[in-house]
Structures are given as structure tokens and as C-alpha cells.
Amino acid sequence: MEEGDLAIKVKMLFFGPLAESMGEREIEVAALHGSTAMDLIDRFRLNPMLDSGLRVAIDGVVGADLDTKLSDASEIAFLPPVSGG
């Protein structure tokens, strides 16, 4: 196995109040090959926000399975809950 097989780079995009609380709108992170969006959610302690309606899009698919293995250059977008009025 080559070194490149051990890690992938994924982009995490944050919107709304989450971008402010994270201090960034976009970060690139290294993750182990086979990592899932749920692994990143755990790593960055975003679980409480999932419970309060945070939506996640993987490579442009809102509501994608958070246990799907990410590939190199995947984009994971964290979208705030839509508020009605």
C-alpha cells in the first residue's frame, strides 16, 4: 500500500451561524481512506447540531448517507436548518 492510499483530502463547507462558530467557511482536512461524513461530524463535535436540524450534503447531494465512504476531494457541506416564518 502506498502512502497516498492512507489518507484522502476532503473539503468541509460551513454555512450560516456554523461558519461563524467554526471561524471558517471552508476547511480542507485530511482523513483516513474509508472515512465517512459521520467520522468528520464526530471529529469536529457537530453531533449536537445534527440533532437540532443541521443538514449535510455530500458532493452536492443533500441528505446523503452519512456512513458512505468519502473519496479524495469529496465536499461535505453543513447547511443550517431552514427557518420558516
C-alpha positions in Angstrom: 0.0 0.0 0.0 1.4 3.4 -0.9 1.3 6.4 1.3 -1.3 8.1 -0.9 -3.7 5.3 -0.1 -3.7 6.0 3.6 -5.2 9.5 3.5 -7.7 11.5 1.5 -8.3 15.2 1.4 -11.9 16.4 1.8 -13.3 19.9 1.9 -15.8 20.9 4.6 -18.0 23.8 3.8 -19.9 25.7 6.5 -22.9 28.0 6.1 -24.9 30.4 8.3 -24.2 30.6 12.0 -22.0 27.5 11.8 -19.5 29.3 9.6 -19.3 32.0 12.3 -18.9 29.5 15.2 -16.2 27.5 13.2 -14.4 30.7 12.3 -14.1 29.5 8.7 -16.4 29.0 5.7 -14.3 26.3 4.2 -11.6 24.0 5.5 -9.7 21.2 3.9 -9.0 18.2 6.1 -7.0 15.0 5.8 -8.9 11.9 6.7 -8.1 8.2 6.6 -9.1 6.3 3.5 -12.5 4.9 4.2 -13.6 7.7 6.4 -17.3 8.8 6.4 -19.0 12.1 6.9 -20.1 10.8 10.3 -16.5 10.3 11.2 -15.9 14.0 10.5 -19.0 15.0 12.3 -17.7 13.1 15.4 -14.2 14.6 14.9 -15.4 18.2 14.9 -18.1 17.6 17.5 -21.0 18.6 15.3 -23.4 15.9 16.6 -25.5 18.3 18.7 -26.1 20.4 15.6 -27.4 17.3 13.7 -29.9 16.9 16.4 -31.1 20.5 16.0 -31.7 20.2 12.3 -28.3 20.6 10.6 -28.5 19.2 7.1 -25.5 17.7 5.4 -24.7 17.5 1.7 -22.0 15.2 0.3 -20.8 16.1 -3.1 -23.9 18.2 -3.7 -26.4 15.5 -2.5 -28.4 16.8 0.4 -29.5 14.0 2.8 -26.8 11.6 1.5 -26.0 8.6 3.7 -23.5 9.9 6.4 -22.0 6.5 6.6 -21.0 6.4 2.9 -17.2 6.3 2.5 -15.8 9.6 1.2 -13.4 9.8 -1.7 -10.5 12.0 -2.3 -11.7 15.6 -3.0 -15.2 15.0 -1.6 -17.1 18.1 -0.4 -19.2 17.9 2.7 -21.4 20.9 3.2 -23.1 21.7 6.5 -26.3 23.6 6.0 -28.2 25.3 8.8 -31.8 24.3 9.3 -34.3 26.2 7.2 -36.4 28.5 9.3 -39.9 29.2 8.4 -41.9 32.3 9.1 
